[in-house]
Amino acid sequence: VQLQASGGGLVQAGDSLRLSCAASGRIFSSTVMGWFRQAPGKEREFVAGIRWGAGTTYYGDSAKGRFTISREKAKNTQALQMNSLKPEDTAVYFCAAGTSYDHADFHTWGQGTQVTVSS
C-alpha cells in the first residue's frame, strides 16, 4: 500500500480543514488507517485511527470532540475532518496504515501535509 496525503494549508483559529489520504493497493479489513502529526521540536503524535473494515474509530486526546476520521472504501480513501482548529494544531500531518491502534504497529506512511493555524 502507498499513501498520498493532501488538504493541508494555512487557516485561522476556529476554522475547519479536511485532510485526505488516498491509498493505492489492497487494504485489508483488519488494517487500521490513521493520522499522526508532528510539530517542530516535538515527537510524532497519534491523532486518529479507523479500522478499515468495521469503521471503528479511535482518537488521541487532542482530537477528541473536534476531529472526525472517516473512510470511503469504494475509493480507497480516508479523511480527517478538523473543526475548531487551534494554533497548537499546527504541525505536519501524516497518514499511515497499520495493524492496530498502537503507534508501533503503523508500518506504512504517506508524505506529510502541513497544517498551519494562525491565531
Stockholm file with secondary structure:
# STOCKHOLM 1.0

chainA/1-119         VQLQASGGGLVQAGDSLRLSCAASGRIFSSTVMGWFRQAPGKEREFVAGIRWGAGTTYYGDSAKGRFTISREKAKNTQALQMNSLKPEDTAVYFCAAGTSYDHADFHTWGQGTQVTVSS
#=GR chainA/1-119 SS CEEEEECCEEEETTCCEEEEEEEESCCCTTCEEEEEEECTTSCCEEEEEEETTTCCEEECTTTTTTEEEEEEGGGTEEEEEECSCCGGGCEEEEEEEESSSSGGGEEEECCCEEEEEEC
#=GC SS_cons         CEEEEECCEEEETTCCEEEEEEEESCCCTTCEEEEEEECTTSCCEEEEEEETTTCCEEECTTTTTTEEEEEEGGGTEEEEEECSCCGGGCEEEEEEEESSSSGGGEEEECCCEEEEEEC
//
